[in-house]
Amino acid sequence: MNPNSKPQKNNIINIGSVKVNSIVALAPMAGITDMPLRQLVRKFSPTCLLTTEMISSEMLMQNRPEEHEKITVFKENEPPIAFQISGHKPFMMAKAAKILEEKGASIIDINMGCPVKKVVGGGDGSALMRTPQLASDIVKAVKDAISVPVTVKFRLGYTAAEQNFMEFASLMQDSGADAMTIHCRTRAQMYSGSADWKTIRNVKKEINVPVFANGDITSPETAKECLEQSCCDGVAVARGVLGEPDLLYRIEHYFNTGEILKKPDIFEKMELLKTHIKDEIELRGEKVAMQFVRKFYPYYIRGIRDAAVYRGALVTETDFDKVLKILDTITEREVQSV
Ligand SMILES: Cc1cc2nc3c(=O)[nH]c(=O)nc-3n(C[C@H](O)[C@H](O)[C@H](O)COP(=O)(O)O)c2cc1C
């Protein structure tokens, strides 16, 4: 791969009426891509498409506070943002989509890829790949209910023997989907093995709407490889942003210039983590936030000396000021060792 060659793309993706000035998108992650995390990604990458965590259409209609918390958006500069909904009842999905459109969604994304037992057991997420007619009815119902674009996210298929992504993509397009994201694994794989980007290389021969390839993009180089192998219009990144909220920006920069920017150093990472925690506290209050942010610590301190010791100290701490002291200890020690 020639690091100086640019992808054959013009960095603009038109998703229905929404013009996105980036071919790199933030993929949805339940319990992760909340407002504070999206805000961090947005600071680096002002134009990429962001996606919320999945919002259950049924729970939203039941007015559950946890679903309403997921639709908290930041004060300014969040769009373009896709709100992702899950469910399997077309009328319920349509109602939820309408509410979210009114809350400021630029795009409504439909979850047809979640592999979790509880979700597929109810006929939601990747179970919809086994009920394509229902999936189509959902897209049509949502399209009819709202005026913003509708996108879908799905996998290669339910099992290795049921890889129907090609027919499914065509059906989604015919049903009115304005773009789609394909996680290049089957439901049966969950998150194991490697994402098979090459498998979907023929999708764009059939599909005219934008297609984002997803799975295992952790760096600018893997993003480029994924784009080349999948022949898609863009890439969607999920876990790679954990501890590296600037990853989308570094990928965009590489696509635009061929230059690889360095990852944030430990000092920058500690500052990012502090911002992340402060924003979570603002959203959830200190008590809940200090529990919630524990999952992020390992990613921000990954690779430092004695990471396990610091991780142990951080995940048991409930007081924000004490966490700040631990983070300062980490940076002070690094200053001394430079
Ligand atoms: C913790 C976690 C939560 C996720 N939640 C969602 C979700 O709510 N909706 C969805 O479509 N995909 C969800 N995914 C799948 C990701 O969007 C993505 O397809 C998958 O992680 C592969 O991409 P990656 O290798 O870049 O992480 C989730 C993944 C993880 C790890």
The ligand as an SDF file (V2000), in Angstrom:
LIG
                    3D

 31 33  0  0  0  0  0  0  0  0999 V2000
  -19.8280   -2.0470   23.6310 C   0  0  0  0  0  0  0  0  0  0  0  0
  -20.4170   -2.0700   22.2440 C   0  0  0  0  0  0  0  0  0  0  0  0
  -21.6960   -1.5880   22.0520 C   0  0  0  0  0  0  0  0  0  0  0  0
  -22.2620   -1.6150   20.7750 C   0  0  0  0  0  0  0  0  0  0  0  0
  -23.5070   -1.0980   20.6020 N   0  0  0  0  0  0  0  0  0  0  0  0
  -24.0390   -1.0380   19.3530 C   0  0  0  0  0  0  0  0  0  0  0  0
  -25.2870   -0.4000   19.1250 C   0  0  0  0  0  0  0  0  0  0  0  0
  -25.9230    0.1340   20.0490 O   0  0  0  0  0  0  0  0  0  0  0  0
  -25.7700   -0.4140   17.8470 N   0  0  0  0  0  0  0  0  0  0  0  0
  -25.0950   -0.9970   16.8040 C   0  0  0  0  0  0  0  0  0  0  0  0
  -25.5720   -0.9670   15.6690 O   0  0  0  0  0  0  0  0  0  0  0  0
  -23.8920   -1.5610   16.9940 N   0  0  0  0  0  0  0  0  0  0  0  0
  -23.3420   -1.5890   18.2240 C   0  0  0  0  0  0  0  0  0  0  0  0
  -22.1050   -2.1160   18.4050 N   0  0  0  0  0  0  0  0  0  0  0  0
  -21.3550   -2.5960   17.2380 C   0  0  0  0  0  0  0  0  0  0  0  0
  -20.4300   -1.5130   16.6860 C   0  0  0  0  0  0  0  0  0  0  0  0
  -21.1460   -0.4190   16.1700 O   0  0  0  0  0  0  0  0  0  0  0  0
  -19.5360   -2.0920   15.5660 C   0  0  0  0  0  0  0  0  0  0  0  0
  -20.3680   -2.5870   14.5470 O   0  0  0  0  0  0  0  0  0  0  0  0
  -18.6260   -3.2090   16.0320 C   0  0  0  0  0  0  0  0  0  0  0  0
  -18.0630   -2.9330   17.3010 O   0  0  0  0  0  0  0  0  0  0  0  0
  -17.4980   -3.4590   15.0340 C   0  0  0  0  0  0  0  0  0  0  0  0
  -16.7890   -2.2680   14.7910 O   0  0  0  0  0  0  0  0  0  0  0  0
  -15.3850   -1.9090   15.5260 P   0  0  0  0  0  0  0  0  0  0  0  0
  -14.4440   -3.0560   15.2570 O   0  0  0  0  0  0  0  0  0  0  0  0
  -14.9630   -0.6240   14.9110 O   0  0  0  0  0  0  0  0  0  0  0  0
  -15.6620   -1.8370   16.9770 O   0  0  0  0  0  0  0  0  0  0  0  0
  -21.5330   -2.1310   19.6810 C   0  0  0  0  0  0  0  0  0  0  0  0
  -20.2370   -2.6130   19.8870 C   0  0  0  0  0  0  0  0  0  0  0  0
  -19.6840   -2.5800   21.1480 C   0  0  0  0  0  0  0  0  0  0  0  0
  -18.2820   -3.1080   21.3410 C   0  0  0  0  0  0  0  0  0  0  0  0
  1  2  1  0
  2  3  1  0
  2 30  2  0
  3  4  2  0
  4  5  1  0
  4 28  1  0
  5  6  2  0
  6  7  1  0
  6 13  1  0
  7  8  2  0
  7  9  1  0
  9 10  1  0
 10 11  2  0
 10 12  1  0
 12 13  2  0
 13 14  1  0
 14 15  1  0
 14 28  1  0
 15 16  1  0
 16 17  1  0
 16 18  1  0
 18 19  1  0
 18 20  1  0
 20 21  1  0
 20 22  1  0
 22 23  1  0
 23 24  1  0
 24 25  2  0
 24 26  1  0
 24 27  1  0
 28 29  2  0
 29 30  1  0
 30 31  1  0
M  END
$$$$
